[in-house]
Amino acid sequence: MGAESCTSLTLCGDSPTFSFEFFPPKTPERRDPLSNNSDLESYTPHFVSVTYGAGGSTRDLTHDLVERIRHTTKLDPIPHLTCVCHNEEEIEAILLRYANASIGNILALGGDRPAGIDYDKSRDSFQHAIDLVKFIRRFNQSGAHPTGADLESAWRFP
């Protein structure tokens, strides 16, 4: 992976962490963000994060890009995953997809309110990022993630 791939930023100690952030294209027809970045690996970032559009508007493009980074580069992808416009079944499907692709790190976020649509946050299964983090933790503990036991021993939650 990167210079010294970190499961958790706390595992990197006091040394600085260096990363890149990708914004997936808004449509499949748009240019591939990796096509002009073939030399990024030479910078040895600790990880690269991949954003998630408001309301998950680019969710499939995010998932596809994360998997491609994981399988075609030496970079360690950390996908953004938001609470907005998701239910538990959708999040579990995303987590299973990432688990099957050997992606073990996720950046759980509250997410931005989607623009231009009638949005009622009360319909979301996760009202705050901590709710999403707890769901991901239960997913890992369930054994559904291939490295769930290893992750739990590496990550200590209060």
C-alpha positions as CSV (number, residue, x, y, z in Angstrom):
1,M,0.0,0.0,0.0
2,G,1.2,3.6,0.7
3,A,4.3,4.6,2.5
4,E,3.2,2.9,5.7
5,S,-0.4,2.2,5.2
6,C,-2.4,3.0,8.3
7,T,-5.5,1.1,9.5
8,S,-6.2,4.1,11.7
9,L,-4.5,7.5,11.7
10,T,-3.6,6.9,15.4
11,L,-1.5,4.0,14.3
12,C,0.7,6.4,12.3
13,G,2.0,7.9,15.6
14,D,3.3,11.4,15.6
15,S,4.5,11.4,12.0
16,P,2.7,13.5,9.4
17,T,0.1,11.7,7.2
18,F,0.0,12.5,3.5
19,S,-2.9,11.7,1.2
20,F,-4.8,12.5,-1.9
21,E,-8.6,12.9,-2.4
22,F,-10.4,11.9,-5.6
23,F,-13.7,13.2,-6.7
24,P,-15.3,10.6,-9.0
25,P,-16.8,11.9,-12.2
26,K,-20.4,12.9,-12.1
27,T,-21.3,10.6,-15.0
28,P,-19.8,7.5,-16.4
29,E,-19.1,9.3,-19.7
30,R,-16.9,11.9,-17.9
31,R,-13.2,11.3,-17.9
32,D,-11.6,8.8,-15.6
33,P,-9.9,10.6,-12.6
34,L,-7.1,8.0,-12.6
35,S,-6.1,8.5,-16.2
36,N,-3.9,11.5,-15.5
37,N,-2.6,10.4,-12.1
38,S,-0.5,7.4,-13.0
39,D,2.5,8.9,-11.1
40,L,0.6,9.4,-7.8
41,E,2.0,6.1,-6.5
42,S,5.5,7.6,-6.6
43,Y,4.5,10.1,-3.9
44,T,3.7,7.1,-1.6
45,P,0.6,8.6,0.1
46,H,-0.6,6.9,3.2
47,F,-4.0,6.6,1.6
48,V,-6.3,8.1,-1.0
49,S,-9.9,9.1,-0.2
50,V,-12.7,9.0,-2.6
51,T,-15.6,11.4,-2.1
52,Y,-19.3,10.7,-2.2
53,G,-21.8,13.1,-3.9
54,A,-24.5,14.8,-1.9
55,G,-27.3,12.3,-1.2
56,G,-25.1,9.6,-2.7
57,S,-25.5,11.1,-6.2
58,T,-22.2,9.6,-7.4
59,R,-22.4,6.5,-5.1
60,D,-21.9,3.8,-7.8
61,L,-19.2,5.8,-9.5
62,T,-17.5,6.2,-6.1
63,H,-17.7,2.4,-5.5
64,D,-16.4,1.6,-8.9
65,L,-13.4,4.0,-8.6
66,V,-12.6,2.7,-5.1
67,E,-12.5,-0.9,-6.3
68,R,-10.4,0.1,-9.4
69,I,-7.9,1.9,-7.2
70,R,-7.7,-1.1,-4.9
71,H,-7.1,-3.6,-7.7
72,T,-5.0,-1.7,-10.2
73,T,-2.7,0.4,-8.0
74,K,-0.6,0.2,-4.9
75,L,-2.7,3.0,-3.3
76,D,-4.8,2.3,-0.2
77,P,-8.4,3.6,-1.0
78,I,-10.6,5.0,1.8
79,P,-14.1,5.6,0.4
80,H,-16.4,8.2,1.9
81,L,-19.7,6.8,3.1
82,T,-22.5,9.1,4.2
83,C,-25.7,8.8,6.3
84,V,-27.7,10.9,3.8
85,C,-30.4,9.1,1.8
86,H,-29.4,5.6,3.0
87,N,-31.1,2.8,4.9
88,E,-29.5,0.0,6.7
89,E,-29.9,-2.5,3.8
90,E,-28.2,-0.2,1.4
91,I,-25.3,0.5,3.7
92,E,-24.9,-3.3,4.4
93,A,-24.8,-4.0,0.7
94,I,-22.1,-1.3,0.2
95,L,-20.1,-2.8,3.1
96,L,-20.4,-6.3,1.6
97,R,-19.3,-5.0,-1.7
98,Y,-16.2,-3.3,-0.1
99,A,-15.5,-6.4,2.0
100,N,-15.6,-8.6,-1.1
101,A,-13.1,-6.2,-2.8
102,S,-10.8,-6.4,0.3
103,I,-11.5,-2.7,1.2
104,G,-11.3,-2.4,5.0
105,N,-11.1,1.3,5.6
106,I,-14.1,3.7,5.3
107,L,-14.5,7.3,6.2
108,A,-18.0,7.6,7.8
109,L,-19.5,11.0,7.4
110,G,-22.8,12.7,8.2
111,G,-23.0,14.0,4.6
112,D,-24.4,17.1,2.8
113,R,-28.0,17.7,2.3
114,P,-28.8,17.0,-1.3
115,A,-29.7,20.1,-3.4
116,G,-32.7,20.2,-5.6
117,I,-34.7,17.4,-4.1
118,D,-37.3,17.1,-1.4
119,Y,-35.3,15.6,1.4
120,D,-36.5,14.5,4.9
121,K,-33.6,13.5,7.1
122,S,-35.9,11.7,9.4
123,R,-36.3,9.0,6.8
124,D,-32.5,8.2,6.9
125,S,-31.6,5.2,9.0
126,F,-28.5,7.1,10.3
127,Q,-29.2,10.5,11.8
128,H,-25.5,11.2,12.7
129,A,-22.1,9.9,11.6
130,I,-21.7,8.1,14.9
131,D,-24.8,6.0,14.1
132,L,-23.1,5.0,10.9
133,V,-19.8,4.2,12.7
134,K,-21.7,2.0,15.2
135,F,-23.4,0.1,12.3
136,I,-20.1,-0.4,10.5
137,R,-18.6,-1.7,13.8
138,R,-21.5,-4.2,14.2
139,F,-21.0,-5.3,10.6
140,N,-17.3,-5.9,11.3
141,Q,-18.0,-7.8,14.5
142,S,-20.6,-10.0,12.8
143,G,-17.8,-11.6,10.8
144,A,-19.3,-10.4,7.5
145,H,-16.1,-8.5,6.8
146,P,-13.2,-11.0,6.1
147,T,-10.9,-9.1,8.4
148,G,-13.5,-8.1,11.0
149,A,-11.8,-9.9,13.9
150,D,-8.5,-8.3,13.0
151,L,-10.1,-4.8,12.7
152,E,-11.7,-5.1,16.1
153,S,-8.3,-6.0,17.7
154,A,-6.6,-3.0,15.9
155,W,-9.4,-0.5,16.6
156,R,-10.3,0.2,20.1
157,F,-13.5,2.2,20.5
158,P,-14.5,3.8,23.8
